[in-house]
């Protein structure tokens, strides 16, 4: 999952709405780890996409049951 897409091109609201749609369709992506053993939120931090990292972390906190579906 692209942790944030192109915020400059899409805008922050559209980017977060896309992340929300993806996570609602496949909640396990929130806790899945990539080849570098990072979650989507950790990768967003690594890529310096701070707003997306905050969104993903907040989404996980506000929807604790999603990743367990």
Residue frames as a rotation matrix with the C-alpha (Angstrom) as fourth column:
UNK 1
0.591 0.807 0.000 0.00
0.807 -0.591 0.000 0.00
0.000 0.000 -1.000 0.00
UNK 2
-0.305 -0.628 0.716 1.35
0.538 -0.734 -0.415 3.38
0.786 0.259 0.562 -0.90
UNK 3
-0.063 0.240 -0.969 1.44
0.980 -0.167 -0.105 5.19
-0.187 -0.956 -0.225 2.40
UNK 4
-0.096 0.137 -0.986 0.06
0.296 -0.942 -0.160 8.46
-0.950 -0.307 0.050 1.29
UNK 5
0.469 0.281 0.837 0.21
0.868 0.030 -0.496 8.55
-0.164 0.959 -0.229 -2.47
UNK 6
-0.538 -0.621 0.570 1.01
0.742 -0.670 -0.031 11.90
0.401 0.407 0.821 -4.00
UNK 7
0.017 0.553 -0.833 -0.21
0.855 -0.440 -0.274 14.48
-0.518 -0.708 -0.480 -1.48
UNK 8
-0.649 -0.319 -0.691 1.03
-0.001 -0.908 0.419 17.33
-0.761 0.273 0.589 -3.66
UNK 9
-0.956 0.262 -0.131 -1.02
-0.132 0.012 0.991 16.11
0.262 0.965 0.023 -6.62
UNK 10
-0.383 0.851 -0.359 -4.08
0.611 0.525 0.592 14.72
0.692 0.007 -0.722 -4.85
UNK 11
-0.098 0.313 0.945 -4.28
-0.615 -0.765 0.190 16.96
0.782 -0.562 0.267 -1.83
UNK 12
-0.868 -0.361 0.341 -4.33
-0.474 0.396 -0.787 15.78
0.149 -0.844 -0.514 1.76
UNK 13
-0.156 0.894 0.421 -8.07
-0.786 0.146 -0.601 15.11
-0.599 -0.425 0.679 2.03
UNK 14
0.621 0.376 -0.688 -8.21
-0.755 0.524 -0.395 12.93
0.212 0.764 0.609 -1.10
UNK 15
-0.330 -0.829 -0.451 -5.08
-0.524 0.559 -0.643 11.08
0.785 0.024 -0.619 -0.02
UNK 16
-0.839 0.029 0.543 -6.54
-0.510 0.305 -0.805 10.28
-0.188 -0.952 -0.241 3.39
UNK 17
0.237 0.971 0.028 -9.88
-0.841 0.220 -0.495 9.28
-0.487 0.094 0.868 1.86
UNK 18
0.366 -0.187 -0.911 -8.06
-0.671 0.626 -0.398 6.86
0.645 0.757 0.104 -0.45
UNK 19
-0.750 -0.661 -0.036 -6.17
-0.414 0.511 -0.753 5.37
0.516 -0.550 -0.657 2.50
UNK 20
-0.477 0.657 0.584 -9.46
-0.705 0.110 -0.700 5.02
-0.524 -0.746 0.410 4.39
UNK 21
0.517 0.696 -0.498 -11.10
-0.855 0.389 -0.344 3.20
-0.046 0.603 0.796 1.45
UNK 22
-0.039 -0.636 -0.771 -8.15
-0.510 0.676 -0.532 0.83
0.859 0.373 -0.351 1.14
UNK 23
-0.887 -0.375 0.268 -8.10
-0.398 0.328 -0.857 0.08
0.234 -0.867 -0.440 4.87
UNK 24
-0.137 0.911 0.390 -11.85
-0.826 0.112 -0.552 -0.48
-0.546 -0.397 0.737 5.06
UNK 25
0.597 0.327 -0.733 -11.60
-0.743 0.569 -0.351 -2.94
0.302 0.754 0.583 2.17
UNK 26
0.464 -0.543 -0.700 -8.54
0.299 0.840 -0.453 -4.75
0.834 0.001 0.552 3.54
UNK 27
0.892 0.005 0.453 -7.96
-0.376 -0.551 0.745 -3.92
0.253 -0.835 -0.489 7.23
UNK 28
0.782 -0.623 0.018 -5.01
0.518 0.665 0.538 -6.32
-0.347 -0.412 0.843 7.55
UNK 29
0.367 -0.660 0.656 -2.94
0.630 -0.343 -0.697 -3.88
0.685 0.669 0.290 5.49
UNK 30
0.754 -0.027 0.657 -2.74
-0.381 -0.832 0.404 -1.66
0.536 -0.554 -0.637 8.55
UNK 31
0.636 -0.504 0.584 -0.55
-0.545 0.243 0.803 -4.19
-0.546 -0.829 -0.120 10.35
UNK 32
0.898 -0.324 0.298 1.06
0.439 0.717 -0.542 -5.88
-0.038 0.617 0.786 7.34
UNK 33
0.360 -0.864 -0.351 4.82
-0.152 -0.426 0.892 -5.50
-0.920 -0.268 -0.285 7.02
UNK 34
0.866 -0.117 -0.485 6.73
-0.497 -0.105 -0.861 -4.87
0.050 0.988 -0.149 3.82
UNK 35
0.694 -0.647 -0.316 10.06
0.365 0.694 -0.620 -6.37
0.620 0.315 0.718 2.75
UNK 36
-0.353 -0.818 0.455 11.87
-0.060 -0.465 -0.883 -4.00
0.934 -0.339 0.115 5.08
UNK 37
-0.404 0.277 -0.872 9.70
0.818 0.536 -0.209 -5.19
0.409 -0.797 -0.444 8.00
UNK 38
-0.978 0.119 -0.173 7.81
-0.031 -0.896 -0.443 -1.88
-0.208 -0.428 0.879 8.27
UNK 39
-0.124 0.989 0.083 4.08
0.803 0.149 -0.577 -1.26
-0.582 -0.005 -0.813 8.62
UNK 40
0.214 0.287 0.934 2.38
0.852 -0.523 -0.035 1.34
0.478 0.803 -0.356 6.43
UNK 41
0.986 0.165 0.027 2.64
0.126 -0.837 0.533 3.94
0.110 -0.522 -0.846 9.21
UNK 42
0.429 -0.899 -0.091 6.32
0.266 0.030 0.964 3.15
-0.863 -0.438 0.252 9.80
UNK 43
-0.192 -0.487 0.852 7.04
0.957 0.099 0.273 3.37
-0.217 0.868 0.447 6.07
UNK 44
0.627 0.473 0.619 5.23
0.594 -0.804 0.014 6.71
0.505 0.359 -0.785 5.84
UNK 45
0.894 -0.379 -0.239 7.48
-0.024 -0.573 0.819 8.02
-0.447 -0.727 -0.521 8.62
UNK 46
0.044 -0.921 0.388 10.51
0.578 0.340 0.742 6.63
-0.815 0.192 0.547 6.79
UNK 47
-0.146 -0.008 0.989 9.40
0.971 -0.193 0.142 8.39
0.190 0.981 0.036 3.59
UNK 48
-0.894 -0.201 -0.401 8.89
0.349 -0.873 -0.341 11.60
-0.281 -0.445 0.850 5.61
UNK 49
-0.464 0.850 0.248 5.15
0.034 -0.263 0.964 11.63
0.885 0.456 0.093 4.85
UNK 50
-0.994 -0.106 -0.021 4.35
0.027 -0.054 -0.998 12.78
0.105 -0.993 0.057 8.36
UNK 51
-0.431 0.900 0.068 0.70
-0.889 -0.410 -0.205 13.65
-0.157 -0.148 0.976 7.77
UNK 52
0.222 0.487 -0.845 0.00
-0.626 0.736 0.259 10.21
0.748 0.471 0.468 6.31
UNK 53
-0.600 -0.497 -0.626 1.92
0.185 0.675 -0.714 8.53
0.778 -0.545 -0.313 9.14
UNK 54
-0.919 0.314 0.237 -0.17
-0.354 -0.397 -0.847 10.45
-0.171 -0.862 0.476 11.68
UNK 55
-0.055 0.949 -0.311 -3.37
-0.985 -0.001 0.171 9.53
0.161 0.316 0.935 9.82
UNK 56
0.042 0.025 -0.999 -2.47
-0.265 0.964 0.013 5.82
0.963 0.264 0.047 9.75
UNK 57
-0.860 -0.398 -0.320 -1.49
0.208 0.300 -0.931 5.79
0.466 -0.867 -0.175 13.41
UNK 58
-0.724 0.661 0.199 -4.65
-0.634 -0.524 -0.568 7.64
-0.271 -0.537 0.799 14.38
UNK 59
0.050 0.753 -0.656 -6.79
-0.868 0.357 0.344 5.35
0.493 0.552 0.672 12.19
UNK 60
-0.335 -0.262 -0.905 -5.31
0.088 0.948 -0.307 2.29
0.938 -0.182 -0.294 13.92
UNK 61
-0.996 -0.064 -0.057 -6.02
0.065 -0.146 -0.987 3.80
0.055 -0.987 0.149 17.34
UNK 62
-0.518 0.854 -0.034 -9.59
-0.801 -0.499 -0.330 4.79
-0.299 -0.144 0.943 16.48
UNK 63
0.503 0.669 -0.547 -10.39
-0.821 0.568 -0.060 1.44
0.270 0.479 0.835 14.82
UNK 64
-0.284 -0.767 0.575 -8.66
-0.905 0.412 0.103 -1.17
-0.316 -0.491 -0.812 16.99
UNK 65
0.134 0.407 0.903 -10.81
-0.181 0.906 -0.382 -4.07
-0.974 -0.112 0.195 15.77
UNK 66
0.719 0.228 -0.656 -10.16
-0.644 -0.135 -0.753 -3.53
-0.260 0.964 0.049 12.08
UNK 67
-0.140 -0.876 -0.461 -6.80
-0.957 0.239 -0.163 -5.23
0.253 0.419 -0.872 11.84
UNK 68
-0.712 -0.135 0.689 -8.20
-0.471 0.820 -0.325 -8.32
-0.521 -0.557 -0.647 13.55
UNK 69
0.329 0.919 -0.218 -10.92
-0.783 0.136 -0.607 -9.00
-0.529 0.371 0.764 10.96
